Amino acid sequence: MGIFFLSLLPQFIAPDFVNSTLPFLILGGTFMLTGTIWCLFLVFSASYMTKTFRKNEYVGIAMKKISGFVFVGLGLQLLLQKE
């Protein structure tokens, strides 16, 4: 992650401010803020979906069947590999 920031962020900073730490702090703070907002959105969305799915018994049964088919498919794929 550090290499990513060191290679990507300097292109967004004006050459006049390369020796200043303020632009790097602003970009880092912006990244942290947007990342936090995105993660909170994911958490609240997953929580809402979980509550909705737990209320409906049919969804739980369907998800168990789907996950069973996925595991059987993965097992068959492992069985049929040549290595």
PDB file with one MODEL, atoms N, CA, C and O in Angstrom:
MODEL        1
ATOM      1  N   MET A   1       0.829  -1.177   0.000  1.00  0.00           N
ATOM      2  CA  MET A   1       0.000   0.000   0.000  1.00  0.00           C
ATOM      3  C   MET A   1       0.877   1.246   0.000  1.00  0.00           C
ATOM      4  O   MET A   1       0.575   2.229  -0.676  1.00  0.00           O
ATOM      5  N   GLY A   2       1.951   1.196   0.755  1.00  0.00           N
ATOM      6  CA  GLY A   2       2.851   2.351   0.791  1.00  0.00           C
ATOM      7  C   GLY A   2       3.470   2.641  -0.559  1.00  0.00           C
ATOM      8  O   GLY A   2       3.588   3.800  -0.956  1.00  0.00           O
ATOM      9  N   ILE A   3       3.867   1.600  -1.264  1.00  0.00           N
ATOM     10  CA  ILE A   3       4.444   1.775  -2.602  1.00  0.00           C
ATOM     11  C   ILE A   3       3.403   2.347  -3.549  1.00  0.00           C
ATOM     12  O   ILE A   3       3.730   3.182  -4.392  1.00  0.00           O
ATOM     13  N   PHE A   4       2.162   1.915  -3.424  1.00  0.00           N
ATOM     14  CA  PHE A   4       1.084   2.450  -4.244  1.00  0.00           C
ATOM     15  C   PHE A   4       0.941   3.952  -4.036  1.00  0.00           C
ATOM     16  O   PHE A   4       0.868   4.717  -4.997  1.00  0.00           O
ATOM     17  N   PHE A   5       0.902   4.367  -2.770  1.00  0.00           N
ATOM     18  CA  PHE A   5       0.749   5.794  -2.501  1.00  0.00           C
ATOM     19  C   PHE A   5       1.960   6.596  -2.950  1.00  0.00           C
ATOM     20  O   PHE A   5       1.817   7.693  -3.490  1.00  0.00           O
ATOM     21  N   LEU A   6       3.141   6.058  -2.734  1.00  0.00           N
ATOM     22  CA  LEU A   6       4.342   6.794  -3.134  1.00  0.00           C
ATOM     23  C   LEU A   6       4.472   6.914  -4.643  1.00  0.00           C
ATOM     24  O   LEU A   6       5.067   7.874  -5.135  1.00  0.00           O
ATOM     25  N   SER A   7       3.927   5.960  -5.384  1.00  0.00           N
ATOM     26  CA  SER A   7       4.027   6.028  -6.842  1.00  0.00           C
ATOM     27  C   SER A   7       2.853   6.759  -7.482  1.00  0.00           C
ATOM     28  O   SER A   7       3.008   7.333  -8.560  1.00  0.00           O
ATOM     29  N   LEU A   8       1.685   6.754  -6.847  1.00  0.00           N
ATOM     30  CA  LEU A   8       0.503   7.332  -7.468  1.00  0.00           C
ATOM     31  C   LEU A   8       0.230   8.771  -7.033  1.00  0.00           C
ATOM     32  O   LEU A   8      -0.086   9.617  -7.870  1.00  0.00           O
ATOM     33  N   LEU A   9       0.346   9.053  -5.759  1.00  0.00           N
ATOM     34  CA  LEU A   9      -0.055  10.368  -5.265  1.00  0.00           C
ATOM     35  C   LEU A   9       0.777  11.539  -5.783  1.00  0.00           C
ATOM     36  O   LEU A   9       0.198  12.600  -6.018  1.00  0.00           O
ATOM     37  N   PRO A  10       2.077  11.427  -5.976  1.00  0.00           N
ATOM     38  CA  PRO A  10       2.834  12.600  -6.435  1.00  0.00           C
ATOM     39  C   PRO A  10       2.352  13.178  -7.761  1.00  0.00           C
ATOM     40  O   PRO A  10       2.574  14.362  -8.013  1.00  0.00           O
ATOM     41  N   GLN A  11       1.717  12.411  -8.600  1.00  0.00           N
ATOM     42  CA  GLN A  11       1.251  12.969  -9.872  1.00  0.00           C
ATOM     43  C   GLN A  11       0.067  13.905  -9.692  1.00  0.00           C
ATOM     44  O   GLN A  11      -0.272  14.647 -10.613  1.00  0.00           O
ATOM     45  N   PHE A  12      -0.573  13.885  -8.519  1.00  0.00           N
ATOM     46  CA  PHE A  12      -1.692  14.777  -8.249  1.00  0.00           C
ATOM     47  C   PHE A  12      -1.264  16.029  -7.485  1.00  0.00           C
ATOM     48  O   PHE A  12      -2.107  16.851  -7.125  1.00  0.00           O
ATOM     49  N   ILE A  13       0.014  16.177  -7.239  1.00  0.00           N
ATOM     50  CA  ILE A  13       0.524  17.321  -6.494  1.00  0.00           C
ATOM     51  C   ILE A  13       1.304  18.207  -7.451  1.00  0.00           C
ATOM     52  O   ILE A  13       2.128  17.725  -8.229  1.00  0.00           O
ATOM     53  N   ALA A  14       1.040  19.499  -7.387  1.00  0.00           N
ATOM     54  CA  ALA A  14       1.737  20.455  -8.249  1.00  0.00           C
ATOM     55  C   ALA A  14       3.231  20.425  -7.946  1.00  0.00           C
ATOM     56  O   ALA A  14       3.622  20.268  -6.789  1.00  0.00           O
ATOM     57  N   PRO A  15       4.066  20.575  -8.966  1.00  0.00           N
ATOM     58  CA  PRO A  15       5.516  20.529  -8.754  1.00  0.00           C
ATOM     59  C   PRO A  15       6.024  21.574  -7.764  1.00  0.00           C
ATOM     60  O   PRO A  15       7.078  21.382  -7.157  1.00  0.00           O
ATOM     61  N   ASP A  16       5.303  22.661  -7.593  1.00  0.00           N
ATOM     62  CA  ASP A  16       5.738  23.696  -6.647  1.00  0.00           C
ATOM     63  C   ASP A  16       5.635  23.231  -5.200  1.00  0.00           C
ATOM     64  O   ASP A  16       6.337  23.752  -4.334  1.00  0.00           O
ATOM     65  N   PHE A  17       4.761  22.246  -4.923  1.00  0.00           N
ATOM     66  CA  PHE A  17       4.507  21.816  -3.549  1.00  0.00           C
ATOM     67  C   PHE A  17       5.073  20.431  -3.241  1.00  0.00           C
ATOM     68  O   PHE A  17       4.657  19.800  -2.270  1.00  0.00           O
ATOM     69  N   VAL A  18       6.001  19.958  -4.041  1.00  0.00           N
ATOM     70  CA  VAL A  18       6.534  18.605  -3.849  1.00  0.00           C
ATOM     71  C   VAL A  18       7.270  18.483  -2.520  1.00  0.00           C
ATOM     72  O   VAL A  18       7.234  17.423  -1.895  1.00  0.00           O
ATOM     73  N   ASN A  19       7.923  19.525  -2.086  1.00  0.00           N
ATOM     74  CA  ASN A  19       8.703  19.464  -0.846  1.00  0.00           C
ATOM     75  C   ASN A  19       7.853  19.741   0.393  1.00  0.00           C
ATOM     76  O   ASN A  19       8.371  19.713   1.509  1.00  0.00           O
ATOM     77  N   SER A  20       6.580  20.005   0.220  1.00  0.00           N
ATOM     78  CA  SER A  20       5.686  20.279   1.341  1.00  0.00           C
ATOM     79  C   SER A  20       4.916  19.007   1.696  1.00  0.00           C
ATOM     80  O   SER A  20       4.589  18.196   0.829  1.00  0.00           O
ATOM     81  N   THR A  21       4.637  18.856   2.989  1.00  0.00           N
ATOM     82  CA  THR A  21       3.894  17.668   3.425  1.00  0.00           C
ATOM     83  C   THR A  21       2.388  17.893   3.407  1.00  0.00           C
ATOM     84  O   THR A  21       1.624  16.929   3.449  1.00  0.00           O
ATOM     85  N   LEU A  22       1.949  19.145   3.345  1.00  0.00           N
ATOM     86  CA  LEU A  22       0.521  19.435   3.408  1.00  0.00           C
ATOM     87  C   LEU A  22      -0.290  18.774   2.287  1.00  0.00           C
ATOM     88  O   LEU A  22      -1.333  18.188   2.578  1.00  0.00           O
ATOM     89  N   PRO A  23       0.141  18.840   1.019  1.00  0.00           N
ATOM     90  CA  PRO A  23      -0.662  18.165  -0.014  1.00  0.00           C
ATOM     91  C   PRO A  23      -0.775  16.657   0.200  1.00  0.00           C
ATOM     92  O   PRO A  23      -1.820  16.066  -0.069  1.00  0.00           O
ATOM     93  N   PHE A  24       0.302  16.035   0.683  1.00  0.00           N
ATOM     94  CA  PHE A  24       0.257  14.595   0.947  1.00  0.00           C
ATOM     95  C   PHE A  24      -0.708  14.281   2.094  1.00  0.00           C
ATOM     96  O   PHE A  24      -1.431  13.286   2.050  1.00  0.00           O
ATOM     97  N   LEU A  25      -0.711  15.132   3.113  1.00  0.00           N
ATOM     98  CA  LEU A  25      -1.645  14.930   4.222  1.00  0.00           C
ATOM     99  C   LEU A  25      -3.087  15.121   3.775  1.00  0.00           C
ATOM    100  O   LEU A  25      -3.976  14.388   4.209  1.00  0.00           O
ATOM    101  N   ILE A  26      -3.322  16.097   2.913  1.00  0.00           N
ATOM    102  CA  ILE A  26      -4.683  16.317   2.412  1.00  0.00           C
ATOM    103  C   ILE A  26      -5.145  15.134   1.569  1.00  0.00           C
ATOM    104  O   ILE A  26      -6.277  14.674   1.720  1.00  0.00           O
ATOM    105  N   LEU A  27      -4.291  14.640   0.692  1.00  0.00           N
ATOM    106  CA  LEU A  27      -4.671  13.485  -0.132  1.00  0.00           C
ATOM    107  C   LEU A  27      -4.868  12.229   0.723  1.00  0.00           C
ATOM    108  O   LEU A  27      -5.796  11.456   0.489  1.00  0.00           O
ATOM    109  N   GLY A  28      -4.003  12.032   1.702  1.00  0.00           N
ATOM    110  CA  GLY A  28      -4.160  10.889   2.611  1.00  0.00           C
ATOM    111  C   GLY A  28      -5.438  10.984   3.418  1.00  0.00           C
ATOM    112  O   GLY A  28      -6.138   9.987   3.593  1.00  0.00           O
ATOM    113  N   GLY A  29      -5.754  12.191   3.921  1.00  0.00           N
ATOM    114  CA  GLY A  29      -6.996  12.387   4.666  1.00  0.00           C
ATOM    115  C   GLY A  29      -8.224  12.172   3.800  1.00  0.00           C
ATOM    116  O   GLY A  29      -9.219  11.600   4.245  1.00  0.00           O
ATOM    117  N   THR A  30      -8.145  12.639   2.553  1.00  0.00           N
ATOM    118  CA  THR A  30      -9.258  12.429   1.623  1.00  0.00           C
ATOM    119  C   THR A  30      -9.469  10.946   1.365  1.00  0.00           C
ATOM    120  O   THR A  30     -10.604  10.469   1.330  1.00  0.00           O
ATOM    121  N   PHE A  31      -8.373  10.220   1.187  1.00  0.00           N
ATOM    122  CA  PHE A  31      -8.477   8.773   0.966  1.00  0.00           C
ATOM    123  C   PHE A  31      -9.095   8.085   2.182  1.00  0.00           C
ATOM    124  O   PHE A  31      -9.954   7.216   2.036  1.00  0.00           O
ATOM    125  N   MET A  32      -8.662   8.470   3.373  1.00  0.00           N
ATOM    126  CA  MET A  32      -9.207   7.857   4.585  1.00  0.00           C
ATOM    127  C   MET A  32     -10.693   8.176   4.744  1.00  0.00           C
ATOM    128  O   MET A  32     -11.481   7.309   5.122  1.00  0.00           O
ATOM    129  N   LEU A  33     -11.074   9.417   4.454  1.00  0.00           N
ATOM    130  CA  LEU A  33     -12.480   9.801   4.586  1.00  0.00           C
ATOM    131  C   LEU A  33     -13.359   9.046   3.596  1.00  0.00           C
ATOM    132  O   LEU A  33     -14.390   8.496   3.984  1.00  0.00           O
ATOM    133  N   THR A  34     -12.968   9.011   2.326  1.00  0.00           N
ATOM    134  CA  THR A  34     -13.784   8.313   1.336  1.00  0.00           C
ATOM    135  C   THR A  34     -13.794   6.808   1.594  1.00  0.00           C
ATOM    136  O   THR A  34     -14.819   6.155   1.395  1.00  0.00           O
ATOM    137  N   GLY A  35     -12.670   6.255   2.033  1.00  0.00           N
ATOM    138  CA  GLY A  35     -12.630   4.830   2.355  1.00  0.00           C
ATOM    139  C   GLY A  35     -13.525   4.487   3.532  1.00  0.00           C
ATOM    140  O   GLY A  35     -14.188   3.450   3.532  1.00  0.00           O
ATOM    141  N   THR A  36     -13.545   5.355   4.535  1.00  0.00           N
ATOM    142  CA  THR A  36     -14.401   5.128   5.696  1.00  0.00           C
ATOM    143  C   THR A  36     -15.874   5.212   5.309  1.00  0.00           C
ATOM    144  O   THR A  36     -16.682   4.388   5.738  1.00  0.00           O
ATOM    145  N   ILE A  37     -16.218   6.205   4.501  1.00  0.00           N
ATOM    146  CA  ILE A  37     -17.612   6.336   4.058  1.00  0.00           C
ATOM    147  C   ILE A  37     -18.036   5.109   3.259  1.00  0.00           C
ATOM    148  O   ILE A  37     -19.138   4.596   3.449  1.00  0.00           O
ATOM    149  N   TRP A  38     -17.161   4.634   2.361  1.00  0.00           N
ATOM    150  CA  TRP A  38     -17.487   3.459   1.551  1.00  0.00           C
ATOM    151  C   TRP A  38     -17.658   2.218   2.422  1.00  0.00           C
ATOM    152  O   TRP A  38     -18.595   1.445   2.225  1.00  0.00           O
ATOM    153  N   CYS A  39     -16.758   2.026   3.386  1.00  0.00           N
ATOM    154  CA  CYS A  39     -16.865   0.850   4.257  1.00  0.00           C
ATOM    155  C   CYS A  39     -18.125   0.908   5.122  1.00  0.00           C
ATOM    156  O   CYS A  39     -18.770  -0.117   5.345  1.00  0.00           O
ATOM    157  N   LEU A  40     -18.477   2.095   5.607  1.00  0.00           N
ATOM    158  CA  LEU A  40     -19.716   2.229   6.380  1.00  0.00           C
ATOM    159  C   LEU A  40     -20.940   1.921   5.516  1.00  0.00           C
ATOM    160  O   LEU A  40     -21.889   1.292   5.983  1.00  0.00           O
ATOM    161  N   PHE A  41     -20.916   2.362   4.263  1.00  0.00           N
ATOM    162  CA  PHE A  41     -22.008   2.045   3.345  1.00  0.00           C
ATOM    163  C   PHE A  41     -22.134   0.532   3.162  1.00  0.00           C
ATOM    164  O   PHE A  41     -23.238  -0.012   3.186  1.00  0.00           O
ATOM    165  N   LEU A  42     -20.996  -0.145   2.978  1.00  0.00           N
ATOM    166  CA  LEU A  42     -21.027  -1.599   2.815  1.00  0.00           C
ATOM    167  C   LEU A  42     -21.573  -2.294   4.054  1.00  0.00           C
ATOM    168  O   LEU A  42     -22.365  -3.231   3.948  1.00  0.00           O
ATOM    169  N   VAL A  43     -21.152  -1.836   5.227  1.00  0.00           N
ATOM    170  CA  VAL A  43     -21.605  -2.453   6.475  1.00  0.00           C
ATOM    171  C   VAL A  43     -23.102  -2.287   6.659  1.00  0.00           C
ATOM    172  O   VAL A  43     -23.797  -3.248   6.988  1.00  0.00           O
ATOM    173  N   PHE A  44     -23.612  -1.067   6.450  1.00  0.00           N
ATOM    174  CA  PHE A  44     -25.042  -0.841   6.633  1.00  0.00           C
ATOM    175  C   PHE A  44     -25.865  -1.574   5.582  1.00  0.00           C
ATOM    176  O   PHE A  44     -26.953  -2.066   5.880  1.00  0.00           O
ATOM    177  N   SER A  45     -25.357  -1.651   4.357  1.00  0.00           N
ATOM    178  CA  SER A  45     -26.069  -2.394   3.311  1.00  0.00           C
ATOM    179  C   SER A  45     -26.119  -3.881   3.645  1.00  0.00           C
ATOM    180  O   SER A  45     -27.164  -4.516   3.503  1.00  0.00           O
ATOM    181  N   ALA A  46     -25.002  -4.434   4.085  1.00  0.00           N
ATOM    182  CA  ALA A  46     -24.964  -5.853   4.441  1.00  0.00           C
ATOM    183  C   ALA A  46     -25.872  -6.136   5.635  1.00  0.00           C
ATOM    184  O   ALA A  46     -26.532  -7.174   5.683  1.00  0.00           O
ATOM    185  N   SER A  47     -25.905  -5.222   6.589  1.00  0.00           N
ATOM    186  CA  SER A  47     -26.782  -5.399   7.752  1.00  0.00           C
ATOM    187  C   SER A  47     -28.248  -5.396   7.341  1.00  0.00           C
ATOM    188  O   SER A  47     -29.031  -6.219   7.816  1.00  0.00           O
ATOM    189  N   TYR A  48     -28.617  -4.479   6.465  1.00  0.00           N
ATOM    190  CA  TYR A  48     -29.998  -4.411   5.992  1.00  0.00           C
ATOM    191  C   TYR A  48     -30.370  -5.671   5.208  1.00  0.00           C
ATOM    192  O   TYR A  48     -31.455  -6.225   5.383  1.00  0.00           O
ATOM    193  N   MET A  49     -29.448  -6.121   4.336  1.00  0.00           N
ATOM    194  CA  MET A  49     -29.725  -7.329   3.553  1.00  0.00           C
ATOM    195  C   MET A  49     -29.854  -8.546   4.463  1.00  0.00           C
ATOM    196  O   MET A  49     -30.707  -9.403   4.234  1.00  0.00           O
ATOM    197  N   THR A  50     -29.015  -8.625   5.491  1.00  0.00           N
ATOM    198  CA  THR A  50     -29.075  -9.756   6.417  1.00  0.00           C
ATOM    199  C   THR A  50     -30.413  -9.794   7.149  1.00  0.00           C
ATOM    200  O   THR A  50     -31.030 -10.851   7.284  1.00  0.00           O
ATOM    201  N   LYS A  51     -30.852  -8.626   7.619  1.00  0.00           N
ATOM    202  CA  LYS A  51     -32.150  -8.573   8.303  1.00  0.00           C
ATOM    203  C   LYS A  51     -33.276  -8.995   7.363  1.00  0.00           C
ATOM    204  O   LYS A  51     -34.177  -9.735   7.758  1.00  0.00           O
ATOM    205  N   THR A  52     -33.222  -8.528   6.137  1.00  0.00           N
ATOM    206  CA  THR A  52     -34.263  -8.862   5.160  1.00  0.00           C
ATOM    207  C   THR A  52     -34.262 -10.354   4.853  1.00  0.00           C
ATOM    208  O   THR A  52     -35.320 -10.979   4.787  1.00  0.00           O
ATOM    209  N   PHE A  53     -33.071 -10.926   4.665  1.00  0.00           N
ATOM    210  CA  PHE A  53     -32.991 -12.348   4.330  1.00  0.00           C
ATOM    211  C   PHE A  53     -33.413 -13.230   5.500  1.00  0.00           C
ATOM    212  O   PHE A  53     -34.005 -14.287   5.284  1.00  0.00           O
ATOM    213  N   ARG A  54     -33.127 -12.825   6.716  1.00  0.00           N
ATOM    214  CA  ARG A  54     -33.488 -13.651   7.870  1.00  0.00           C
ATOM    215  C   ARG A  54     -34.985 -13.649   8.134  1.00  0.00           C
ATOM    216  O   ARG A  54     -35.509 -14.588   8.731  1.00  0.00           O
ATOM    217  N   LYS A  55     -35.672 -12.615   7.701  1.00  0.00           N
ATOM    218  CA  LYS A  55     -37.126 -12.561   7.876  1.00  0.00           C
ATOM    219  C   LYS A  55     -37.834 -13.516   6.921  1.00  0.00           C
ATOM    220  O   LYS A  55     -38.905 -14.033   7.240  1.00  0.00           O
ATOM    221  N   ASN A  56     -37.245 -13.752   5.754  1.00  0.00           N
ATOM    222  CA  ASN A  56     -37.877 -14.583   4.728  1.00  0.00           C
ATOM    223  C   ASN A  56     -37.246 -15.972   4.768  1.00  0.00           C
ATOM    224  O   ASN A  56     -36.063 -16.129   4.467  1.00  0.00           O
ATOM    225  N   GLU A  57     -38.039 -16.984   5.141  1.00  0.00           N
ATOM    226  CA  GLU A  57     -37.524 -18.348   5.271  1.00  0.00           C
ATOM    227  C   GLU A  57     -37.148 -18.941   3.915  1.00  0.00           C
ATOM    228  O   GLU A  57     -36.202 -19.722   3.819  1.00  0.00           O
ATOM    229  N   TYR A  58     -37.887 -18.571   2.869  1.00  0.00           N
ATOM    230  CA  TYR A  58     -37.614 -19.103   1.530  1.00  0.00           C
ATOM    231  C   TYR A  58     -36.221 -18.689   1.045  1.00  0.00           C
ATOM    232  O   TYR A  58     -35.533 -19.472   0.391  1.00  0.00           O
ATOM    233  N   VAL A  59     -35.812 -17.475   1.362  1.00  0.00           N
ATOM    234  CA  VAL A  59     -34.493 -17.002   0.932  1.00  0.00           C
ATOM    235  C   VAL A  59     -33.398 -17.839   1.589  1.00  0.00           C
ATOM    236  O   VAL A  59     -32.410 -18.184   0.940  1.00  0.00           O
ATOM    237  N   GLY A  60     -33.562 -18.164   2.860  1.00  0.00           N
ATOM    238  CA  GLY A  60     -32.577 -18.990   3.558  1.00  0.00           C
ATOM    239  C   GLY A  60     -32.446 -20.371   2.938  1.00  0.00           C
ATOM    240  O   GLY A  60     -31.338 -20.876   2.759  1.00  0.00           O
ATOM    241  N   ILE A  61     -33.569 -20.976   2.614  1.00  0.00           N
ATOM    242  CA  ILE A  61     -33.541 -22.301   1.979  1.00  0.00           C
ATOM    243  C   ILE A  61     -32.882 -22.218   0.611  1.00  0.00           C
ATOM    244  O   ILE A  61     -32.072 -23.075   0.258  1.00  0.00           O
ATOM    245  N   ALA A  62     -33.225 -21.189  -0.163  1.00  0.00           N
ATOM    246  CA  ALA A  62     -32.642 -21.030  -1.500  1.00  0.00           C
ATOM    247  C   ALA A  62     -31.135 -20.803  -1.408  1.00  0.00           C
ATOM    248  O   ALA A  62     -30.375 -21.349  -2.208  1.00  0.00           O
ATOM    249  N   MET A  63     -30.703 -20.000  -0.436  1.00  0.00           N
ATOM    250  CA  MET A  63     -29.262 -19.746  -0.298  1.00  0.00           C
ATOM    251  C   MET A  63     -28.504 -21.015   0.109  1.00  0.00           C
ATOM    252  O   MET A  63     -27.380 -21.239  -0.341  1.00  0.00           O
ATOM    253  N   LYS A  64     -29.115 -21.838   0.954  1.00  0.00           N
ATOM    254  CA  LYS A  64     -28.471 -23.106   1.325  1.00  0.00           C
ATOM    255  C   LYS A  64     -28.324 -24.017   0.112  1.00  0.00           C
ATOM    256  O   LYS A  64     -27.290 -24.662  -0.066  1.00  0.00           O
ATOM    257  N   LYS A  65     -29.363 -24.066  -0.723  1.00  0.00           N
ATOM    258  CA  LYS A  65     -29.281 -24.901  -1.927  1.00  0.00           C
ATOM    259  C   LYS A  65     -28.242 -24.364  -2.902  1.00  0.00           C
ATOM    260  O   LYS A  65     -27.466 -25.129  -3.475  1.00  0.00           O
ATOM    261  N   ILE A  66     -28.229 -23.068  -3.086  1.00  0.00           N
ATOM    262  CA  ILE A  66     -27.248 -22.467  -4.005  1.00  0.00           C
ATOM    263  C   ILE A  66     -25.831 -22.711  -3.516  1.00  0.00           C
ATOM    264  O   ILE A  66     -24.963 -23.086  -4.305  1.00  0.00           O
ATOM    265  N   SER A  67     -25.579 -22.503  -2.217  1.00  0.00           N
ATOM    266  CA  SER A  67     -24.234 -22.738  -1.699  1.00  0.00           C
ATOM    267  C   SER A  67     -23.868 -24.221  -1.794  1.00  0.00           C
ATOM    268  O   SER A  67     -22.703 -24.548  -2.018  1.00  0.00           O
ATOM    269  N   GLY A  68     -24.834 -25.118  -1.628  1.00  0.00           N
ATOM    270  CA  GLY A  68     -24.564 -26.546  -1.805  1.00  0.00           C
ATOM    271  C   GLY A  68     -24.148 -26.862  -3.229  1.00  0.00           C
ATOM    272  O   GLY A  68     -23.193 -27.605  -3.451  1.00  0.00           O
ATOM    273  N   PHE A  69     -24.864 -26.298  -4.197  1.00  0.00           N
ATOM    274  CA  PHE A  69     -24.498 -26.510  -5.603  1.00  0.00           C
ATOM    275  C   PHE A  69     -23.110 -25.945  -5.910  1.00  0.00           C
ATOM    276  O   PHE A  69     -22.344 -26.546  -6.664  1.00  0.00           O
ATOM    277  N   VAL A  70     -22.793 -24.802  -5.328  1.00  0.00           N
ATOM    278  CA  VAL A  70     -21.472 -24.208  -5.551  1.00  0.00           C
ATOM    279  C   VAL A  70     -20.388 -25.126  -4.991  1.00  0.00           C
ATOM    280  O   VAL A  70     -19.379 -25.363  -5.655  1.00  0.00           O
ATOM    281  N   PHE A  71     -20.584 -25.645  -3.778  1.00  0.00           N
ATOM    282  CA  PHE A  71     -19.578 -26.528  -3.186  1.00  0.00           C
ATOM    283  C   PHE A  71     -19.453 -27.837  -3.957  1.00  0.00           C
ATOM    284  O   PHE A  71     -18.344 -28.342  -4.132  1.00  0.00           O
ATOM    285  N   VAL A  72     -20.554 -28.386  -4.416  1.00  0.00           N
ATOM    286  CA  VAL A  72     -20.490 -29.602  -5.232  1.00  0.00           C
ATOM    287  C   VAL A  72     -19.756 -29.308  -6.534  1.00  0.00           C
ATOM    288  O   VAL A  72     -18.931 -30.106  -6.978  1.00  0.00           O
ATOM    289  N   GLY A  73     -20.052 -28.170  -7.142  1.00  0.00           N
ATOM    290  CA  GLY A  73     -19.360 -27.787  -8.380  1.00  0.00           C
ATOM    291  C   GLY A  73     -17.864 -27.615  -8.170  1.00  0.00           C
ATOM    292  O   GLY A  73     -17.065 -28.051  -8.999  1.00  0.00           O
ATOM    293  N   LEU A  74     -17.480 -26.982  -7.066  1.00  0.00           N
ATOM    294  CA  LEU A  74     -16.045 -26.829  -6.777  1.00  0.00           C
ATOM    295  C   LEU A  74     -15.385 -28.185  -6.526  1.00  0.00           C
ATOM    296  O   LEU A  74     -14.250 -28.419  -6.940  1.00  0.00           O
ATOM    297  N   GLY A  75     -16.110 -29.073  -5.843  1.00  0.00           N
ATOM    298  CA  GLY A  75     -15.575 -30.417  -5.617  1.00  0.00           C
ATOM    299  C   GLY A  75     -15.395 -31.181  -6.917  1.00  0.00           C
ATOM    300  O   GLY A  75     -14.390 -31.868  -7.099  1.00  0.00           O
ATOM    301  N   LEU A  76     -16.365 -31.068  -7.828  1.00  0.00           N
ATOM    302  CA  LEU A  76     -16.238 -31.727  -9.126  1.00  0.00           C
ATOM    303  C   LEU A  76     -15.085 -31.142  -9.938  1.00  0.00           C
ATOM    304  O   LEU A  76     -14.375 -31.861 -10.641  1.00  0.00           O
ATOM    305  N   GLN A  77     -14.914 -29.836  -9.830  1.00  0.00           N
ATOM    306  CA  GLN A  77     -13.799 -29.198 -10.541  1.00  0.00           C
ATOM    307  C   GLN A  77     -12.464 -29.717 -10.013  1.00  0.00           C
ATOM    308  O   GLN A  77     -11.548 -29.966 -10.796  1.00  0.00           O
ATOM    309  N   LEU A  78     -12.344 -29.882  -8.708  1.00  0.00           N
ATOM    310  CA  LEU A  78     -11.117 -30.445  -8.144  1.00  0.00           C
ATOM    311  C   LEU A  78     -10.919 -31.890  -8.578  1.00  0.00           C
ATOM    312  O   LEU A  78      -9.795 -32.318  -8.839  1.00  0.00           O
ATOM    313  N   LEU A  79     -11.994 -32.624  -8.652  1.00  0.00           N
ATOM    314  CA  LEU A  79     -11.919 -34.029  -9.044  1.00  0.00           C
ATOM    315  C   LEU A  79     -11.442 -34.183 -10.496  1.00  0.00           C
ATOM    316  O   LEU A  79     -10.696 -35.108 -10.815  1.00  0.00           O
ATOM    317  N   LEU A  80     -11.872 -33.285 -11.349  1.00  0.00           N
ATOM    318  CA  LEU A  80     -11.581 -33.398 -12.773  1.00  0.00           C
ATOM    319  C   LEU A  80     -10.269 -32.724 -13.190  1.00  0.00           C
ATOM    320  O   LEU A  80      -9.914 -32.751 -14.369  1.00  0.00           O
ATOM    321  N   GLN A  81      -9.554 -32.127 -12.250  1.00  0.00           N
ATOM    322  CA  GLN A  81      -8.276 -31.502 -12.618  1.00  0.00           C
ATOM    323  C   GLN A  81      -7.251 -32.576 -12.939  1.00  0.00           C
ATOM    324  O   GLN A  81      -7.244 -33.647 -12.330  1.00  0.00           O
ATOM    325  N   LYS A  82      -6.396 -32.283 -13.888  1.00  0.00           N
ATOM    326  CA  LYS A  82      -5.386 -33.248 -14.345  1.00  0.00           C
ATOM    327  C   LYS A  82      -4.149 -33.273 -13.442  1.00  0.00           C
ATOM    328  O   LYS A  82      -3.430 -34.272 -13.424  1.00  0.00           O
ATOM    329  N   GLU A  83      -3.891 -32.210 -12.702  1.00  0.00           N
ATOM    330  CA  GLU A  83      -2.640 -32.152 -11.925  1.00  0.00           C
ATOM    331  C   GLU A  83      -2.721 -32.920 -10.666  1.00  0.00           C
ATOM    332  O   GLU A  83      -1.753 -32.967  -9.908  1.00  0.00           O
TER     333      GLU A  83
ENDMDL
END
